[in-house]
């Protein structure tokens, strides 16, 4: 379930997304990107709790974690689902052309 992000957290998400988009990154890379923030653990934890970040263990070293941000479109669709909103049907070409009276 994806939840809306508070403004302060959306700013950090945007910064991380501009650097890593759909790539995986490590805690050290997040620290570098979010400098001088001493709150990297808190930021990553909140992004995960809100459903905007995926975390998995590093297969080469189970003490380390690998992070990956959700694509913004995927996160927004997750919010719509959590609000119980139906998925919007595709818009046909005919309905875009301003037809009608």
C-alpha positions as CSV (number, residue, x, y, z in Angstrom):
1,X,0.0,0.0,0.0
2,X,1.4,3.4,-1.0
3,X,0.6,6.5,1.0
4,X,1.1,10.2,0.2
5,X,4.5,11.6,1.2
6,X,4.8,14.7,3.4
7,X,6.5,17.6,1.7
8,X,9.9,17.1,3.5
9,X,10.0,13.4,2.4
10,X,8.9,14.1,-1.2
11,X,11.8,16.5,-1.5
12,X,14.2,13.7,-0.5
13,X,12.5,11.2,-2.7
14,X,12.8,13.6,-5.6
15,X,16.5,14.1,-5.0
16,X,17.1,10.3,-4.8
17,X,14.9,9.7,-7.9
18,X,16.8,12.3,-9.9
19,X,20.0,10.4,-9.2
20,X,19.0,6.8,-9.2
21,X,15.5,6.6,-10.9
22,X,15.0,2.9,-11.5
23,X,18.5,1.8,-10.4
24,X,19.4,0.1,-7.2
25,X,21.6,2.0,-4.7
26,X,23.3,1.4,-1.4
27,X,23.0,3.1,2.0
28,X,26.4,4.8,1.3
29,X,25.1,6.1,-2.0
30,X,22.0,7.5,-0.2
31,X,24.2,9.2,2.3
32,X,26.2,10.8,-0.4
33,X,23.1,12.0,-2.2
34,X,21.3,13.3,0.9
35,X,24.3,15.0,2.4
36,X,24.6,16.7,4.8
37,X,21.5,15.0,6.2
38,X,22.2,12.9,9.3
39,X,18.7,11.4,8.9
40,X,19.4,9.0,6.1
41,X,18.1,6.0,8.1
42,X,14.9,7.9,9.0
43,X,14.4,9.0,5.4
44,X,14.8,5.5,4.0
45,X,12.6,4.0,6.7
46,X,9.8,6.5,6.0
47,X,10.0,6.0,2.3
48,X,9.7,2.3,2.8
49,X,6.8,2.6,5.3
50,X,5.0,4.9,2.8
51,X,5.5,2.3,0.1
52,X,7.8,4.4,-2.1
53,X,11.0,2.3,-1.6
54,X,11.8,-1.3,-1.9
55,X,14.5,-2.9,0.3
56,X,16.2,-6.2,-0.2
57,X,19.3,-7.9,1.3
58,X,22.5,-7.8,-0.7
59,X,23.0,-11.4,-2.0
60,X,26.8,-11.0,-1.6
61,X,26.6,-9.7,1.9
62,X,23.5,-10.2,4.0
63,X,24.5,-7.4,6.4
64,X,24.0,-4.9,3.6
65,X,20.7,-3.7,2.1
66,X,20.0,-2.7,-1.5
67,X,17.4,0.0,-2.1
68,X,15.3,0.8,-5.1
69,X,12.7,3.6,-5.5
70,X,9.3,2.9,-6.9
71,X,8.6,4.8,-10.1
72,X,6.3,7.8,-9.3
73,X,3.5,6.5,-11.6
74,X,3.5,3.1,-9.8
75,X,3.4,4.8,-6.4
76,X,0.5,7.1,-7.5
77,X,-1.4,4.1,-8.8
78,X,-0.8,2.4,-5.5
79,X,-2.3,5.4,-3.6
80,X,-5.3,5.3,-5.8
81,X,-5.8,1.6,-5.0
82,X,-5.4,2.3,-1.3
83,X,-8.1,4.9,-1.5
84,X,-10.4,2.4,-3.2
85,X,-10.5,4.3,-6.5
86,X,-11.1,2.3,-9.7
87,X,-8.4,2.4,-12.4
88,X,-9.2,4.9,-15.0
89,X,-10.0,3.4,-18.4
90,X,-7.9,4.4,-21.3
91,X,-9.1,7.4,-23.3
92,X,-10.0,6.6,-26.8
93,X,-8.8,8.8,-29.7
94,X,-12.4,9.8,-30.6
95,X,-13.1,11.1,-27.1
96,X,-10.0,13.4,-27.2
97,X,-10.9,15.1,-30.4
98,X,-13.5,17.4,-28.8
99,X,-16.3,15.7,-30.7
100,X,-19.9,16.3,-29.7
101,X,-22.2,19.2,-30.1
